[in-house]
């Protein structure tokens, strides 16, 4: 946005933002049209069938012209991934923020998880790109990591804030055939990742981080089963079933209700 007073900006050492040229605006518009057409293709055919040639036909361009906006199919896939991850993360963030009582951690948990499911059902093509089968020959670059963790940050923030508020019991690892050392080794990368990025502090028990990881994978596994038709014949009320899963995960994490 341009500074409201260019002279004051100069005196203050600020650099007024440069207005877009007509060429830049036109490029942005065409880029948006290409991305929109590609998202429709995702919903209709799936990520593996996406091609720049098909998208070019959809927007009324020759295939060679599309390469001026996206150098390859992989570059277009990356743009779609970033857009979808940001869109999903934003949906979860808004749902969490809409819960006025921030101490109502169970309400925040259910709101965020329902938003994740709602977004997936509304954008099945985008969801399939994010969490479906890998696209042959494509490897997501580093640029997708920050958008990808947005939804995880929401989940972790609810858990860590619940812990700080004393609204979550400190869980202990159950006895089982897997030793504590082996269990920790199996998820050491994930625990190190969230701690190194400051997503959870050292005060949050590792067992709670592990349970949050399990909850995260269970949520997306449940959504994927629903979206890809694997619950047909097994679950009669998908809304209720998802809420049951989300509520049981909250109990497993040790969330306590407000009294």
Protein Blocks (a to p, Z undefined) as FASTA:
>chain_A
ZZfblmlmmmnopacdddddfklmmmmmmmmmmmmmmmmmmmmnojklgcfklmmmmnop
afklmmmmmmbfklmmmmmmmmmmmmmmmmmmmmmmmpmblmlmmlmmmmmmmmmmmmmm
mmmmlmmmmmmccdehiacdfklmmmmmmmmmmmmmmmmmmmmnopaccddddddfbdfk
lmmmmmmmmmmmmmmnopacfklcfklmmmmmmmmmmmmmmmmmmmnopmgokamblmlm
mmmmmmmmmmmnopacdZZ
